[in-house]
Amino acid sequence: MTLLRMAASYRQSADLIRLRIVALKEAQRTADPEERLRLEQRIRDLSSLYRDTQETARFLERYYDRRYHAHGRRKL
């Protein structure tokens, strides 16, 4: 599997995570207070996973771009 294919797979996973976050936010509107707290925690956890997945996809897409590594967030 090439790095670009891996990046596309990560992007697809990020999209699914984002859709789940949207669904949980919608469910949170009608939930009771205790359930709302559980949903809020789950949303925070998924948001972190979403950011990491997007960052990994970006890193894989630009792996061979020297300018990205010189000035980007991640350096080799």
C-alpha positions as CSV (number, residue, x, y, z in Angstrom):
1,M,0.0,0.0,0.0
2,T,1.4,3.4,-0.9
3,L,1.5,6.3,1.4
4,L,-1.2,8.2,-0.6
5,R,-3.5,5.2,-0.3
6,M,-2.9,5.1,3.4
7,A,-3.6,8.8,3.6
8,A,-6.8,8.3,1.7
9,S,-7.8,5.6,4.2
10,Y,-7.1,7.9,7.1
11,R,-9.1,10.6,5.5
12,Q,-12.0,8.2,5.1
13,S,-11.7,7.2,8.7
14,A,-11.7,10.8,9.8
15,D,-14.9,11.5,7.8
16,L,-16.6,8.6,9.6
17,I,-15.4,9.9,13.0
18,R,-16.7,13.4,12.1
19,L,-20.1,12.0,11.2
20,R,-20.2,10.1,14.5
21,I,-19.4,13.4,16.4
22,V,-22.2,15.1,14.6
23,A,-24.6,12.3,15.5
24,L,-23.6,12.4,19.1
25,K,-24.0,16.2,19.3
26,E,-27.5,15.8,17.9
27,A,-28.3,13.1,20.5
28,Q,-26.9,15.3,23.2
29,R,-29.6,17.9,22.6
30,T,-32.4,15.6,23.8
31,A,-30.5,13.6,26.4
32,D,-31.0,13.8,30.1
33,P,-28.2,15.5,32.2
34,E,-26.4,12.3,33.1
35,E,-26.5,11.0,29.5
36,R,-25.4,14.4,28.3
37,L,-22.2,14.2,30.4
38,R,-21.4,10.8,29.0
39,L,-22.0,12.0,25.4
40,E,-19.9,15.1,26.0
41,Q,-16.9,12.9,27.2
42,R,-17.3,10.7,24.2
43,I,-17.4,13.7,21.8
44,R,-14.2,15.0,23.4
45,D,-12.5,11.6,23.0
46,L,-13.6,11.3,19.3
47,S,-12.6,14.9,18.6
48,S,-9.1,14.1,19.7
49,L,-9.1,11.0,17.6
50,Y,-10.4,13.0,14.7
51,R,-7.6,15.6,14.9
52,D,-4.9,12.9,15.2
53,T,-6.4,11.0,12.2
54,Q,-6.4,14.1,10.1
55,E,-2.9,15.0,11.1
56,T,-1.7,11.5,10.2
57,A,-3.4,11.7,6.8
58,R,-1.7,15.1,6.2
59,F,1.7,13.7,7.3
60,L,1.4,10.7,4.9
61,E,0.3,12.9,2.0
62,R,3.3,15.2,2.4
63,Y,5.8,12.6,3.6
64,Y,8.2,13.2,0.6
65,D,7.8,17.0,0.6
66,R,10.9,18.4,2.2
67,R,9.3,21.8,2.6
68,Y,6.5,20.4,4.8
69,H,9.0,18.7,7.1
70,A,11.2,21.7,7.3
71,H,8.4,24.1,8.2
72,G,5.6,21.8,9.2
73,R,4.4,20.6,12.6
74,R,6.2,17.3,12.4
75,K,9.9,17.0,11.6
76,L,11.8,13.9,10.8
